[in-house]
Amino acid sequence: MMSSELVANLFRITLADDKIKKEGISTPDGAEMAHNIAGQEARGAIIRAGGILPEDHPTPTKSVEEIAREQIAELKEMAKKKPLMLDEDYD
């Protein structure tokens, strides 16, 4: 997720929470409707501000796990050439 997507999601959740509290919503259906309305408002704000909607952000080519494995492998290769001061085993 891009930082703007994370912030927009937090904004949506906060709007929905405020609406639920303000209107005294107490049913799952009511809460779902509040979240849907808040989501529409958050998306509208993104569009009006000229931002990028979440589904239009680029998709990463590698997962976090793949990147972590590559970095660990790189550290191991570096350690073969010059010992590193690592106190954990990364096998």
C-alpha positions, 0 to 999 in steps of 0.5 A, a space after each residue: 500500500 502506498 502511504 496515501 492509500 493508508 491515510 485514505 483508509 484511516 480517514 474512511 475508518 475515522 469518518 465511519 466511526 464518527 458517524 456511528 457514534 454521532 448517529 448512535 448506530 448499533 446494528 451491523 447493517 447500520 455500521 456497514 452502511 456508515 462505512 460504505 458512505 464514508 468510503 464514498 466520501 473518502 474516494 470523492 475527496 481523493 478525486 476532488 484533490 486530484 489524487 490517485 485512487 487505490 486501484 490505480 496505484 502501481 502493483 509491486 512486482 515482488 512481495 515483501 517476503 521475496 524482498 526479505 529473502 533477497 536481502 538476507 541472501 545478499 547479507 550472507 554473500 557479503 558475510 562470506 567476503 567479510 564477516 558481519 557482526 550479526 547476532 542472529 542466524 538467518 537460515 
